[in-house]
Amino acid sequence: MTGFQNGKALAAAAPSVEFRAAEQHTFDEKRQSGNAIACGDNLAYMAWLLRNGYAGKVKCVYIDPPFFTKAKYSAVVDLRDADGHKHKVKHLAYDDTFERDLEHYVTNITARLILIRELLADDGLIWMHLDWHSSHYIRIIMDEVFGTKNFINEIVWKYKSGGSGKRHFSRKHDSILLYAKTPAYRLRIPQEKSYNRGLKPYKFKGVKEYKDDYGWYTMVNMKDVWSIDMVGRTSRERTGYATQKPLELMKRIVESSTDEGDLCADFFCGSGSFLDACDTLGRRWIGCDSEEMAVGMTKRRLDSIKATYTYYLSTNDNHYHDGLTMRMLSSEELESGKRMYRYTVDSFTPDIDYGHIPLNDRAVVERIATDNPTSLIECIMIDPDTQDAFTCGMTVEGCPEEILFLSHGDAAFVAVDAFGKEYYYSSRQQ
């Protein structure tokens, strides 16, 4: 149990990092509040949550950590050059190589599981999403952290996508390990159809039977093998992020283990599928990821469904990049005392990590960044009456020629580029 002991030491020595509210996203005041997403080390963020009153408050944790595949994963973004031609470009999403060794991987996961257990409510559940690379190792650790008696299920998520090999059967499933913190957990088992043998009625006394176009069936508690398609290449929910999980899978987890208003968490949030499901289903949520690109994608996704949340950064992280300048085109006074402002992007110089872009894509990105840099802007967030923390009151897609909004005076802007980086500008800089 070396990994477990090392994990306990690592969790006990979690860095005492403070986090600050960097942005408020409040599209609709009536929607559920108390939601939060952070960009940074999830070990430090969980330790901060524990110091700030979240111990025993989380009803459901879903995590989809690296699988120890020893591979690197890319997101695919769509870019347009000055001639209007579209290009699909890859950018590193996250690195799952763990060059040090398996023990290093297990130790890191263990430390996070220890803190998650402290965050979980007594009737809470954790869903750990893995595959064949590491599920057998992590299950042993979870037995140590949560106790063998608190193991509930190994869910097999079966799908059709993916490749095949000539020297092994096609690998077409992931494992989701479900553990409770205590025996007092709550789990709402959905029901599913179970077709009768021969598709004919049994006519057993007291057994309700139903018939559809396929045949006769009864309703039974759902099995531990779930057949849900991966996110297809043409799916409307596809973000381009590597290893994106389908909303249907996330919603099943949320609905079976929480009630409306419960607090849920995902500390490896990726492109935000779990947080999207939580918000849509009326749950409160906490998210975190260390990758700037993942957090950028997640925030755009949450803004598209008008989620209300606070964006946190560590106090020593500036996060925002230089390179954005806005220009006021006009200001018109209204009877309400506010003014109608018209702004445009005056200049934009993207800060691109070319080392995260494959060699065969770099020339395209360099050309677009030089000839048509504003096309790299995915959206612009506006704080019409900026004060302390940036408060996003509206978002415009792309880089429009004019941005109109009402304001009493000072305004701030955050442009988000195709790779998830954010660029800040305040009218006070003029």
ChimeraX attribute file (.defattr): number of C-alpha atoms within 10 A of each C-alpha:
attribute: neighborCount
match mode: 1-to-1
recipient: residues
	/A:1	11
	/A:2	10
	/A:3	20
	/A:4	22
	/A:5	13
	/A:6	18
	/A:7	24
	/A:8	21
	/A:9	14
	/A:10	18
	/A:11	22
	/A:12	13
	/A:13	13
	/A:14	19
	/A:15	14
	/A:16	12
	/A:17	15
	/A:18	16
	/A:19	20
	/A:20	15
	/A:21	17
	/A:22	18
	/A:23	19
	/A:24	18
	/A:25	26
	/A:26	19
	/A:27	19
	/A:28	12
	/A:29	10
	/A:30	8
	/A:31	13
	/A:32	16
	/A:33	19
	/A:34	11
	/A:35	21
	/A:36	20
	/A:37	26
	/A:38	24
	/A:39	23
	/A:40	20
	/A:41	17
	/A:42	20
	/A:43	26
	/A:44	21
	/A:45	26
	/A:46	22
	/A:47	25
	/A:48	19
	/A:49	17
	/A:50	17
	/A:51	12
	/A:52	9
	/A:53	10
	/A:54	16
	/A:55	18
	/A:56	17
	/A:57	18
	/A:58	25
	/A:59	23
	/A:60	24
	/A:61	26
	/A:62	24
	/A:63	20
	/A:64	19
	/A:65	16
	/A:66	22
	/A:67	19
	/A:68	21
	/A:69	14
	/A:70	14
	/A:71	12
	/A:72	12
	/A:73	17
	/A:74	19
	/A:75	22
	/A:76	19
	/A:77	15
	/A:78	12
	/A:79	19
	/A:80	17
	/A:81	19
	/A:82	14
	/A:83	9
	/A:84	9
	/A:85	8
	/A:86	11
	/A:87	15
	/A:88	13
	/A:89	18
	/A:90	22
	/A:91	23
	/A:92	21
	/A:93	23
	/A:94	21
	/A:95	16
	/A:96	16
	/A:97	16
	/A:98	16
	/A:99	11
	/A:100	8
	/A:101	11
	/A:102	14
	/A:103	17
	/A:104	15
	/A:105	20
	/A:106	20
	/A:107	24
	/A:108	19
	/A:109	20
	/A:110	26
	/A:111	24
	/A:112	21
	/A:113	24
	/A:114	22
	/A:115	23
	/A:116	24
	/A:117	21
	/A:118	18
	/A:119	25
	/A:120	25
	/A:121	22
	/A:122	19
	/A:123	19
	/A:124	27
	/A:125	28
	/A:126	27
	/A:127	22
	/A:128	22
	/A:129	21
	/A:130	22
	/A:131	19
	/A:132	14
	/A:133	14
	/A:134	17
	/A:135	20
	/A:136	12
	/A:137	14
	/A:138	21
	/A:139	19
	/A:140	14
	/A:141	23
	/A:142	22
	/A:143	14
	/A:144	14
	/A:145	21
	/A:146	18
	/A:147	15
	/A:148	15
	/A:149	12
	/A:150	19
	/A:151	20
	/A:152	15
	/A:153	14
	/A:154	19
	/A:155	19
	/A:156	19
	/A:157	20
	/A:158	17
	/A:159	15
	/A:160	13
	/A:161	13
	/A:162	10
	/A:163	8
	/A:164	11
	/A:165	8
	/A:166	6
	/A:167	6
	/A:168	7
	/A:169	8
	/A:170	12
	/A:171	16
	/A:172	15
	/A:173	20
	/A:174	18
	/A:175	21
	/A:176	22
	/A:177	21
	/A:178	20
	/A:179	26
	/A:180	27
	/A:181	25
	/A:182	18
	/A:183	14
	/A:184	12
	/A:185	17
	/A:186	17
	/A:187	16
	/A:188	13
	/A:189	14
	/A:190	13
	/A:191	12
	/A:192	13
	/A:193	13
	/A:194	17
	/A:195	20
	/A:196	15
	/A:197	11
	/A:198	9
	/A:199	14
	/A:200	13
	/A:201	17
	/A:202	15
	/A:203	9
	/A:204	8
	/A:205	6
	/A:206	6
	/A:207	10
	/A:208	12
	/A:209	17
	/A:210	15
	/A:211	13
	/A:212	9
	/A:213	5
	/A:214	8
	/A:215	14
	/A:216	19
	/A:217	21
	/A:218	17
	/A:219	15
	/A:220	13
	/A:221	12
	/A:222	13
	/A:223	13
	/A:224	12
	/A:225	13
	/A:226	15
	/A:227	13
	/A:228	14
	/A:229	15
	/A:230	21
	/A:231	19
	/A:232	11
	/A:233	10
	/A:234	7
	/A:235	10
	/A:236	8
	/A:237	15
	/A:238	16
	/A:239	19
	/A:240	19
	/A:241	23
	/A:242	18
	/A:243	16
	/A:244	19
	/A:245	20
	/A:246	19
	/A:247	20
	/A:248	15
	/A:249	18
	/A:250	17
	/A:251	18
	/A:252	14
	/A:253	20
	/A:254	23
	/A:255	18
	/A:256	13
	/A:257	22
	/A:258	21
	/A:259	15
	/A:260	13
	/A:261	15
	/A:262	17
	/A:263	23
	/A:264	28
	/A:265	27
	/A:266	25
	/A:267	24
	/A:268	22
	/A:269	26
	/A:270	31
	/A:271	29
	/A:272	29
	/A:273	24
	/A:274	30
	/A:275	32
	/A:276	22
	/A:277	22
	/A:278	27
	/A:279	23
	/A:280	15
	/A:281	16
	/A:282	15
	/A:283	22
	/A:284	23
	/A:285	27
	/A:286	22
	/A:287	26
	/A:288	27
	/A:289	24
	/A:290	17
	/A:291	19
	/A:292	19
	/A:293	25
	/A:294	25
	/A:295	26
	/A:296	22
	/A:297	23
	/A:298	25
	/A:299	20
	/A:300	20
	/A:301	19
	/A:302	20
	/A:303	20
	/A:304	13
	/A:305	12
	/A:306	18
	/A:307	23
	/A:308	23
	/A:309	25
	/A:310	23
	/A:311	23
	/A:312	22
	/A:313	19
	/A:314	20
	/A:315	12
	/A:316	10
	/A:317	12
	/A:318	9
	/A:319	15
	/A:320	14
	/A:321	16
	/A:322	14
	/A:323	15
	/A:324	20
	/A:325	20
	/A:326	19
	/A:327	14
	/A:328	15
	/A:329	12
	/A:330	11
	/A:331	17
	/A:332	10
	/A:333	13
	/A:334	10
	/A:335	6
	/A:336	7
	/A:337	9
	/A:338	15
	/A:339	17
	/A:340	15
	/A:341	21
	/A:342	17
	/A:343	17
	/A:344	16
	/A:345	18
	/A:346	12
	/A:347	13
	/A:348	20
	/A:349	16
	/A:350	23
	/A:351	15
	/A:352	15
	/A:353	11
	/A:354	15
	/A:355	10
	/A:356	14
	/A:357	18
	/A:358	14
	/A:359	11
	/A:360	10
	/A:361	15
	/A:362	18
	/A:363	13
	/A:364	17
	/A:365	22
	/A:366	14
	/A:367	13
	/A:368	19
	/A:369	20
	/A:370	14
	/A:371	13
	/A:372	16
	/A:373	20
	/A:374	22
	/A:375	20
	/A:376	24
	/A:377	23
	/A:378	19
	/A:379	19
	/A:380	23
	/A:381	23
	/A:382	24
	/A:383	24
	/A:384	23
	/A:385	17
	/A:386	21
	/A:387	11
	/A:388	9
	/A:389	14
	/A:390	25
	/A:391	24
	/A:392	25
	/A:393	17
	/A:394	16
	/A:395	21
	/A:396	14
	/A:397	14
	/A:398	17
	/A:399	17
	/A:400	15
	/A:401	10
	/A:402	13
	/A:403	17
	/A:404	16
	/A:405	17
	/A:406	18
	/A:407	18
	/A:408	15
	/A:409	15
	/A:410	14
	/A:411	21
	/A:412	21
	/A:413	24
	/A:414	23
	/A:415	30
	/A:416	25
	/A:417	24
	/A:418	22
	/A:419	25
	/A:420	20
	/A:421	23
	/A:422	26
	/A:423	23
	/A:424	20
	/A:425	20
	/A:426	18
	/A:427	16
	/A:428	10
	/A:429	9
	/A:430	9
